[in-house]
Amino acid sequence: MTAHNEFRKIQAQGVHHITLMGADRQTSIDFWEGVLGMPFIFDQPNLDNPREGHLYFDPGDGRLITIFTNEDRKGTPDRTSTEPGAVHHIAFNVSQASFKQVAKRLDARGIKHSGPKDRGFMDSIYFNDPFGLTIEIASYRFEPPEGCRHADVMIEAHRIRVARGDYNIREEHLADAIESLVERSQQTLSADRSAKNPY
């Protein structure tokens, strides 16, 4: 067996699920389904610890967020660890229409949050779950062209940003990346795609 075959990569094809340590059952359901709107779809004991429950929620893409619950654990406002190896935050995608309602809906529940943050390629807002884990609600400012993924636009925009020497990604990089991806993927009989006539 060659060295190449001994060190082959394991090819990931997406996130299967994320499991978090939750509070008691009702607090967990109230947050994950009640606040974040994730349907509660499956429930069984934690098969590695019979004192805990294992709740499954659908974050909207058919994948899973699962929560270990324990009736003796109650929520705490303390920030979870941000030491190396710890989870800093988890981000969930929403549409721009939904994003514009997030702050108002958190305010109505009395949940403290960061307010909207401009990330160049997306908008973000941050708040904590019942155990102090930071949750991000994120909304892309662009839609990828047909046949492309958000990641395809991001890597192309990164290349454009670096080539121009810009500090961080901006919407102009995204627009130019989308144009570049479309030009590479679409065929045309036109020799020149630029408009010389303003009409």
Contacts in CASP RR format, 6 or more apart in sequence:
PFRMAT RR
TARGET T0000
AUTHOR 0000-0000-0000
METHOD contacts of the structure
MODEL  1
MTAHNEFRKIQAQGVHHITLMGADRQTSIDFWEGVLGMPFIFDQPNLDNP
REGHLYFDPGDGRLITIFTNEDRKGTPDRTSTEPGAVHHIAFNVSQASFK
QVAKRLDARGIKHSGPKDRGFMDSIYFNDPFGLTIEIASYRFEPPEGCRH
ADVMIEAHRIRVARGDYNIREEHLADAIESLVERSQQTLSADRSAKNPY
14 63 0 8 1.000
15 63 0 8 1.000
16 63 0 8 1.000
16 64 0 8 1.000
17 56 0 8 1.000
17 63 0 8 1.000
17 64 0 8 1.000
17 65 0 8 1.000
17 66 0 8 1.000
18 64 0 8 1.000
18 65 0 8 1.000
18 66 0 8 1.000
18 90 0 8 1.000
19 65 0 8 1.000
19 66 0 8 1.000
19 67 0 8 1.000
19 68 0 8 1.000
20 65 0 8 1.000
20 66 0 8 1.000
20 67 0 8 1.000
20 68 0 8 1.000
20 90 0 8 1.000
20 129 0 8 1.000
20 133 0 8 1.000
21 67 0 8 1.000
21 68 0 8 1.000
21 73 0 8 1.000
21 131 0 8 1.000
22 28 0 8 1.000
22 67 0 8 1.000
22 68 0 8 1.000
22 69 0 8 1.000
22 70 0 8 1.000
22 73 0 8 1.000
22 129 0 8 1.000
22 130 0 8 1.000
22 131 0 8 1.000
23 69 0 8 1.000
23 70 0 8 1.000
23 73 0 8 1.000
23 74 0 8 1.000
23 75 0 8 1.000
23 130 0 8 1.000
23 131 0 8 1.000
24 69 0 8 1.000
24 70 0 8 1.000
24 71 0 8 1.000
24 72 0 8 1.000
24 73 0 8 1.000
24 74 0 8 1.000
25 53 0 8 1.000
25 55 0 8 1.000
25 69 0 8 1.000
25 71 0 8 1.000
27 74 0 8 1.000
27 75 0 8 1.000
27 130 0 8 1.000
28 55 0 8 1.000
28 67 0 8 1.000
28 69 0 8 1.000
28 130 0 8 1.000
29 40 0 8 1.000
29 55 0 8 1.000
31 129 0 8 1.000
31 130 0 8 1.000
32 38 0 8 1.000
32 40 0 8 1.000
32 55 0 8 1.000
32 57 0 8 1.000
32 65 0 8 1.000
32 67 0 8 1.000
33 39 0 8 1.000
33 40 0 8 1.000
33 57 0 8 1.000
35 109 0 8 1.000
35 111 0 8 1.000
36 57 0 8 1.000
36 59 0 8 1.000
36 92 0 8 1.000
36 135 0 8 1.000
38 57 0 8 1.000
38 58 0 8 1.000
38 59 0 8 1.000
38 60 0 8 1.000
38 65 0 8 1.000
39 57 0 8 1.000
39 58 0 8 1.000
40 55 0 8 1.000
40 56 0 8 1.000
40 57 0 8 1.000
41 56 0 8 1.000
41 57 0 8 1.000
41 58 0 8 1.000
42 55 0 8 1.000
42 56 0 8 1.000
43 53 0 8 1.000
43 54 0 8 1.000
43 55 0 8 1.000
43 56 0 8 1.000
44 53 0 8 1.000
44 54 0 8 1.000
45 52 0 8 1.000
45 53 0 8 1.000
45 54 0 8 1.000
46 52 0 8 1.000
46 53 0 8 1.000
46 54 0 8 1.000
46 68 0 8 1.000
47 54 0 8 1.000
49 68 0 8 1.000
51 70 0 8 1.000
52 68 0 8 1.000
52 69 0 8 1.000
52 70 0 8 1.000
53 68 0 8 1.000
53 69 0 8 1.000
53 70 0 8 1.000
54 66 0 8 1.000
54 67 0 8 1.000
54 68 0 8 1.000
54 69 0 8 1.000
55 66 0 8 1.000
55 67 0 8 1.000
55 69 0 8 1.000
56 64 0 8 1.000
56 65 0 8 1.000
56 66 0 8 1.000
57 64 0 8 1.000
57 65 0 8 1.000
57 66 0 8 1.000
57 67 0 8 1.000
58 64 0 8 1.000
58 65 0 8 1.000
59 65 0 8 1.000
59 92 0 8 1.000
61 93 0 8 1.000
65 90 0 8 1.000
75 130 0 8 1.000
75 131 0 8 1.000
76 130 0 8 1.000
76 131 0 8 1.000
76 132 0 8 1.000
77 128 0 8 1.000
77 132 0 8 1.000
78 131 0 8 1.000
78 132 0 8 1.000
79 128 0 8 1.000
79 132 0 8 1.000
79 134 0 8 1.000
80 86 0 8 1.000
80 87 0 8 1.000
80 131 0 8 1.000
80 132 0 8 1.000
80 133 0 8 1.000
80 134 0 8 1.000
82 88 0 8 1.000
87 133 0 8 1.000
88 134 0 8 1.000
89 126 0 8 1.000
89 133 0 8 1.000
89 134 0 8 1.000
89 135 0 8 1.000
89 136 0 8 1.000
90 133 0 8 1.000
90 134 0 8 1.000
90 135 0 8 1.000
90 136 0 8 1.000
91 124 0 8 1.000
91 135 0 8 1.000
91 136 0 8 1.000
91 137 0 8 1.000
91 138 0 8 1.000
92 135 0 8 1.000
92 136 0 8 1.000
92 137 0 8 1.000
92 138 0 8 1.000
93 138 0 8 1.000
93 139 0 8 1.000
93 140 0 8 1.000
94 102 0 8 1.000
94 137 0 8 1.000
94 138 0 8 1.000
94 139 0 8 1.000
95 139 0 8 1.000
96 123 0 8 1.000
96 139 0 8 1.000
96 141 0 8 1.000
98 139 0 8 1.000
99 116 0 8 1.000
99 123 0 8 1.000
99 125 0 8 1.000
99 137 0 8 1.000
99 139 0 8 1.000
102 113 0 8 1.000
102 116 0 8 1.000
102 125 0 8 1.000
102 137 0 8 1.000
103 113 0 8 1.000
103 115 0 8 1.000
103 116 0 8 1.000
103 125 0 8 1.000
106 112 0 8 1.000
106 113 0 8 1.000
106 125 0 8 1.000
106 127 0 8 1.000
107 113 0 8 1.000
111 127 0 8 1.000
112 127 0 8 1.000
112 128 0 8 1.000
113 125 0 8 1.000
113 126 0 8 1.000
113 127 0 8 1.000
114 124 0 8 1.000
114 125 0 8 1.000
114 126 0 8 1.000
114 127 0 8 1.000
115 125 0 8 1.000
115 126 0 8 1.000
116 123 0 8 1.000
116 124 0 8 1.000
116 125 0 8 1.000
117 123 0 8 1.000
117 124 0 8 1.000
117 125 0 8 1.000
117 126 0 8 1.000
119 138 0 8 1.000
120 141 0 8 1.000
120 168 0 8 1.000
120 169 0 8 1.000
120 170 0 8 1.000
120 171 0 8 1.000
121 140 0 8 1.000
121 141 0 8 1.000
121 142 0 8 1.000
121 154 0 8 1.000
121 157 0 8 1.000
121 169 0 8 1.000
121 170 0 8 1.000
121 171 0 8 1.000
121 173 0 8 1.000
121 174 0 8 1.000
122 138 0 8 1.000
122 139 0 8 1.000
122 140 0 8 1.000
122 141 0 8 1.000
123 138 0 8 1.000
123 139 0 8 1.000
123 141 0 8 1.000
124 136 0 8 1.000
124 137 0 8 1.000
124 138 0 8 1.000
124 139 0 8 1.000
125 136 0 8 1.000
125 137 0 8 1.000
126 134 0 8 1.000
126 135 0 8 1.000
126 136 0 8 1.000
126 137 0 8 1.000
127 134 0 8 1.000
127 135 0 8 1.000
128 134 0 8 1.000
128 135 0 8 1.000
129 135 0 8 1.000
140 150 0 8 1.000
141 171 0 8 1.000
141 174 0 8 1.000
142 150 0 8 1.000
142 153 0 8 1.000
142 171 0 8 1.000
142 174 0 8 1.000
142 175 0 8 1.000
142 178 0 8 1.000
144 150 0 8 1.000
144 152 0 8 1.000
144 153 0 8 1.000
144 178 0 8 1.000
144 181 0 8 1.000
145 153 0 8 1.000
145 178 0 8 1.000
145 181 0 8 1.000
145 182 0 8 1.000
145 185 0 8 1.000
146 185 0 8 1.000
147 185 0 8 1.000
148 181 0 8 1.000
148 185 0 8 1.000
152 181 0 8 1.000
153 174 0 8 1.000
153 177 0 8 1.000
153 178 0 8 1.000
153 181 0 8 1.000
154 177 0 8 1.000
156 177 0 8 1.000
156 180 0 8 1.000
156 181 0 8 1.000
157 169 0 8 1.000
157 173 0 8 1.000
157 174 0 8 1.000
157 176 0 8 1.000
157 177 0 8 1.000
158 169 0 8 1.000
158 173 0 8 1.000
159 177 0 8 1.000
160 173 0 8 1.000
160 176 0 8 1.000
160 177 0 8 1.000
160 180 0 8 1.000
161 168 0 8 1.000
161 169 0 8 1.000
161 170 0 8 1.000
161 173 0 8 1.000
164 173 0 8 1.000
166 173 0 8 1.000
183 193 0 8 1.000
END
